[in-house]
Amino acid sequence: MKLSDFDFDLPEDLIATRPMTPRSAAKLLFAQGDAFHDKTVGDLLDLFQAGDRLVLNNTRVVPARLTGVRKRHGVQGGTGEAKIEVTLLNADTDGFWSALIKPLRKVQVGEVITFSDQFHAELCGKRDGQAILRFNLTGDAFDAALEQAGAMPLPPYIASKRAADEQDKEDYQTVFAKHRGSVAAPTASLHFDEGLLDALIAKGVDITYVTLHVGAGTFLPVKVDDVTTHKMHKERGEVTPEAAAEILATKSAGGRVIPVGTTALRLVETAARDTGQIAPWKGATDIFIYPGFEFYVSDALMTNFHLPKSTLIMLVSAFIGVERTRKLYTHAVSRRYRFFSYGDASLLIP
């Protein structure tokens, strides 16, 4: 199974840099059997049935991108001030974060990066090209300072076209975001507004919330030609006993379990690996889903359109088949669907 099996040509102008307004106005490509149907997200009211259960990821994105200054005084030949770009990745213990720093070589262990008068971090170490930072604030004080100083960590394919702004703090967050910890949004869920959710519930569609904190590893390219040797980064998540019981009840009643987004799907399938049946689970998952994977929980999937040669398009190929995925993406490009995090969506039935 080669990396080239998951490549396709994508016109640059199909990469969305802003979402549709309202959220539910985005296009939706519905794939069932051999047929593809051009819909909108609002049409989910007709496509979902009473007794279906949507699984939504309620992680909350933190404004993880920071711009600071490293000041160096009294060093012969020193450069004085240097602008430092920081992208937070994971909280290790209280006050410590792993992060990407640009340029990492300009900051020495023990030096301080200042983001505001009251908010700074010390570089405590370097590991595998990442920095270990200790902030001067923790808890609620850290959260408040980060909200003030940080910008939303837009994916590279958007950030290369424009800088994050205040609008992204709303746009790049689901309306049901609850548990802080992601540095990337569960983007299929960005299409749901409160009106659509209320209408689905009124129709008899059930909703279960799980939590997977999405890491920056979701954007890392696959660099091996044999995709089966690719190693995923770990991401923290939880399926509560209540969530597992709800999903089991739907399966037992013959209803469909439909994860919204690849993050929700990866989490529920992780929680079912041991027995083939969903169970409460908490921990870090590095599950890699590619063709040949056996799905235990997911009966359908709602997801956006993904990068060529990415682990996410491999997941879609595992779910509906490689050849069907190729046809789906050919259709999406020809009908000018908008791609990636702020783009349009698909609803896939195996």
N, C-alpha and C positions, 0 to 999 in steps of 0.2 A: 504494500500500500504506500504509494509515493506521494510526496507533497504536491507534485504537479497535478495529481488527480483532483485537487480541490482548488484549482486556479480558474479564474475567469476574467474576462475583460470588463472593466467598469469605467465608464466615462466619468471624468473628474467632476463634471457639473451635476452629477446625481448624488454627490455627498452633501447631506443637509447640514447647514450651519446654524439653523434655528428651527424650533419645532413648529408644527401647525398650530393655529389658534382658531377655535378651541381645540383642546387636546384630542377629542374624539373625532375631529374632522380629518384626521390622517387617513390615507388609503390603507386598505387591508386586502391582501391577496389570500383568498380562501382556497386551500388545496384539499380536495377530497376525491379519492379514486384517481382517475387519470385526468380529471378536469380541474382547471383553474378558473376561479371566479373573481372578478374585480369588484371589490366592495369598499366600504369605509368602516372605520372602527365603530361608528354608531350602529352599524348593521349587526354587531354582536348580539343585540337584543333578539334578533331573528335566528342567529346561528347557535346560540347557547340554549339549552333546554332546562326546564325545571328538573331538579335532581342532579344536575351537573355541579361539580365543585371546582372553583377556581382556587389555585394556590398562589398566593401573592407574597413577595419578599418585602418585608416591612423595615429593612435596613434604612438608615438615614446617612446620606452622604455628608461628610465633613468638608468644610472649605479648606482643603488640604494643601493648596498651593500658596506659598509664602514668598515674599520678596524682602530680603533683609540686607544688612550691611555688616561686613566684618571690618573692624578698625584695628589697625596695627600701629602702635606708637613706639618710637624710639629704636626701631630696628634699622640698622645701617643697610641702605639699599632696599628698604621695605617699600611696599606699594601704597601705604596709607590705607585709604578706604577701598573696599572692593564690594561690588554688588553681588549678592549671592541669591540664587534661586533654589528654593527648597520645596520638595513634594513629599509630604508625609505618606508613609506606607502602612505601618502597623505599630500599634502601641504594645510595647513589650511588658513593662511593669509601670506602675504609676509614675508619670513624669518622664519616662524613657520612650522614645520613638525610633524606629528605623525609618530612614528617609533617603531619597535621592537628592544630591546636592550638585548644583552646576555653578561654577566648576569646583569639584571636590578637592582638586590639587591645591587650590588657593586657601584652604582652611586647614589649619593644623590642630591636632588633638589638644584640647585645653582652651582653644580660642572660643570666643563668644560671638554669635550672630544676633544682631539686634533688629527686631521687627517693629517695635514701637518703644515709647519711653518706659512702659511697664512690662514689656513682653520680649523675652530673649531666650536663647538656647545655647548651651555649651556643647561643643563637639567632644564626645567622650570616647569615640573610637571609630574605626573604619573596618568594614567586613564585607567581602565579596562585592566590592564596588558600591556599597551602601554606607551611609553614615548612621551612627548611633548618637542621638541627641537627647540631652536632658534639659527640659524646660524649667523655667523659674516658677511656673504656676502649675497647679494641678486641679483636678475636680471641676467644679462649676466656674472657678476663676479662669482656668485654662480654656474651657469651652467658650466663655464670653469673649476672651481675648482673641481666640482663633476666629470667631465669627466676625470680629471687627477687622482683623488684619488679613485674613485669608481670602482667597478666591476659589471658586469651584474648580476642581481638577478636571477640566474638559479633556476628552480623549485627544491624542496627538493629531488626528486627522481633522479635528476642529480647531485646536489650539494653533495649528500651523497657519490657519487662515484668518483668525481673529483672536483677540484677547478675551478672556472671561470678563463679564461685567455683572452688575447688580441683578439684571434680569435672569441670569443663569442661576442665581441662588433660589429662584422659584422654579424656573423651567427644568433644571437638572435635579429635581427632587420629586418623588412621588407624593401624591396628596395624602397618602397613609403612612409616610415615613415616620418611624418611631424610635428605633434603637440606633444610636450613633455608632459609626465605625467603618463605613465604606469610603473608599476613595474613587469609586466609580458607581454610577447609578444602575439599578436593574431596569434597563431602558424600555423593555416592552411594557412595563407598568406605567411609564410616563404618559401613555395614551389614555389612562383612565382618569376622569374627573369625578367629582362627588355625585353629579347628576346621573352619569352612566352607572356608577356603582349602585346607587339607590334604585335605579330602574331594573337592574339585573336581580337585585335582592327581591324586589317586588314581584318579579316573574317566577321566583322560586329557585334561582341559582344560589348555591351556598358558597361561602368564602372562608378560606382558612389562611391564616398568616403564619409564615415561617420567617426565619432570619438567617441570611447569609451575608456576611460583610465582604463585599467585593473588593479585591485587591488590584493593584496596578498590573499584576501579572496577567490579567485578562487581556491586556493590550500588547503583551510581548510576542514577537513573531516566533513562529516555529522555524528552527534553524537546521533541523535534521531532515534528510531526504526520506528516510524510513520513518513515517510519522508515529509508528507504534513505539518508537524509542524516545519520544518527546516526554519530558518531565514537567508536570503542572506545578505551579506554586500553590501552597496551602492557603485556604481561606477558612475563617472561623464561622461557625453557624450553629443553629439549634432548631430541632423539631421538638416542640413541647409534647408532653403526654396528651394534652388536649387536642393539639393539631393532629397527632398520629391517630387518635381515636376517631376524629372527624373524617379523616381520609379513609380509614378502615370501614367506617359505617357506610360511606358512599360506595366503596368497592363492593361491599356485601349486598347493598341494595340494587346493584347493577347500574349505578350512575357513572358518569365519566369524570375522571380526575384530570384537570387541565392546568398544568403549571403555566404561569405567565412569566416567560423569560427563561433563559438558559440557567440562570442562577438558581431559581426555584426548582427547576427540573434536576439539576445536579445535586441539590441538597436532598430532595425526597428520594432520589435513587441511591444516594449514599446511605440514607437511613434504612434502606431495604436490602442492602447488600448481604447481610449475614444470613437472613432466613428467607428472602424472597418476598417478604411482607413488611410494610411500613411499620416502624417502631420508633419510640422516642429516641432522640439522638442529640448529642452535644459534643462538639470538638472541632478539629480542623480537618478539612477534606482536601485531597488533591486528586479526586476522581477525574479521569480522562475518558471521555465518551467519544468513540470513533466507530466506524462500521464494524459490525459483529457484536456490539454491545447488546446485552439482554435487558430490556426495560421491564421492571416489575410493577411500577406505580402509574406511570404517565400514559393516558389514553389519547391525549392530543396535546399540542404545544402552540402557544402564541409567542411569537418572537419577532424581532426586527430582522433586517437584512444585514449580513455580516461581511467582514473583510475576506477577500480572497486568501486562501491558504491559512486561514485562522482555525484555532481549535473549535470555534463556535460553528463554523460551516461544517466542520467534521462531525460535530454533534447533530446538526440538522440532517446530514447525510446518513448518520446512524439511525436516525428516527424515521425517516421516510424513504431512504434508499439513495444511493449515489446518483443514479441516472435520473431519478425523479427530482432530485435537488438541482441537477444541472438544468433541467427543463424549467423548473421553478424560477431560477435566477435568470435564465434567458428571457423568460416571459416578463419578469420584473424590470429588466433593463429595457426591453423593447417597449414596455408601457410606461417607462419613465417613473418608476417608483423611486422614492427618495431613500437613500441608504444610511445605515449606521445609527448612532445613538439618538439623533434628533429626527430620524427618518420614519418611513412608513413601517407597517407591520404585516405579519402573515399569521394565518391560523392553519395549522398543519394537522391533518388526520392521517395516521399511518395506513 
